[in-house]
Amino acid sequence: MQDFNTIINNIHNNLKDNVVKGVVASYIPELSKQDVNQFGIFIQHMNGENFSVGDAEVPFSIQSISKVLSLSKAIAFENNDIWKRVDVEPSGNPFNHLSLLELENGIPRNPLINAGAIVIADILCSQFKNPKQEFLQYVRAIANDQSIDYNLKVAASEKETGFNNLAAANLLKSFGNLNNDVDVVMDFYFHQCALEMTCSQVAKAFYVFANKGRCVNNKQHISSSQAKRINAIMLTCGFYDESGEFAFEVGLPGKSGVGGGIVALLPNQYVITTWAPGLNAKGNSLIGMQALEQFTTQTNLSIF
Ligand SMILES: NC(=O)CC[C@H](N)C(=O)O
């Protein structure tokens, strides 16, 4: 077993004083308050060990990382039916891009861009009686942590300025690809994105995808084939128009969020989360991507 502690400590040390750290998201006003110098890394190994450095226990806004968790619950409910409403192709476009949605008759390219995640949110609004509560319970269960919660200020902040997402939802509705009211679906979507978790909680939640659908408590939440498909979607679509670059540099299925978090995993081996709020031009954590590139290069532990 390699010395993960030394490796991540060295990476953290090398990158923490980088002068170029990227820019914190400001289109959600509450996120612009984040300190660009925060930086944490956490690894949950499947042999039970874990490794941590820096701000790995500081809660952050997981934003689009939540799209994988909502997707897994929608797949558990509806299995293959969801692919009638959302595709599985990389979009090659930014996460909030709209024109492709119109060209392609209201079928989003994949569930990890905003329009696709809004369709998934609609599925959960139909399946759950109390979507916000029951989704939170699901996330707490797979992460084995009852302390996880929504940050209501972030949810309200995104709602106030979420014009682009409302446009996506209205476009979906106009194409008949949204069954619930736009307001109901968007209220749920803004809350799911406003889940606040630490690097260690995110790594524990994503263990289910590295472990063939069984969570840290060994409970089966999705089938092994469903976990395999979710990993394929993360690999091809998890970083929007930087998904190719992430596969090229890091070589793991993963997902980013505009709160600056990134989670990535090597099936049957480990889950790694980084958090550094400064983003690059594509909306992915600048330091987080560099840290993960260095980690898989130094350990030679990627899927390729
Ligand atoms: N890339 C992201 O993390 C985007 C999520 C954000 N809540 C949005 O919908 O715009």
The ligand as a MOL file (V3000), in Angstrom:
LIG
                    3D

  0  0  0     0  0            999 V3000
M  V30 BEGIN CTAB
M  V30 COUNTS 10 9 0 0 0
M  V30 BEGIN ATOM
M  V30 1 N -21.8340 23.6500 -11.8650 0
M  V30 2 C -22.5800 23.7960 -10.7900 0
M  V30 3 O -22.2090 23.4420 -9.6830 0
M  V30 4 C -23.8760 24.5060 -10.9950 0
M  V30 5 C -24.8780 24.2960 -9.8920 0
M  V30 6 C -25.6830 25.5280 -9.5980 0
M  V30 7 N -26.5810 25.2640 -8.5270 0
M  V30 8 C -26.4610 25.9500 -10.8360 0
M  V30 9 O -27.4890 25.4060 -11.0680 0
M  V30 10 O -26.0760 26.8190 -11.5650 0
M  V30 END ATOM
M  V30 BEGIN BOND
M  V30 1 1 1 2
M  V30 2 2 2 3
M  V30 3 1 2 4
M  V30 4 1 4 5
M  V30 5 1 5 6
M  V30 6 1 6 7
M  V30 7 1 6 8
M  V30 8 2 8 9
M  V30 9 1 8 10
M  V30 END BOND
M  V30 END CTAB
M  END
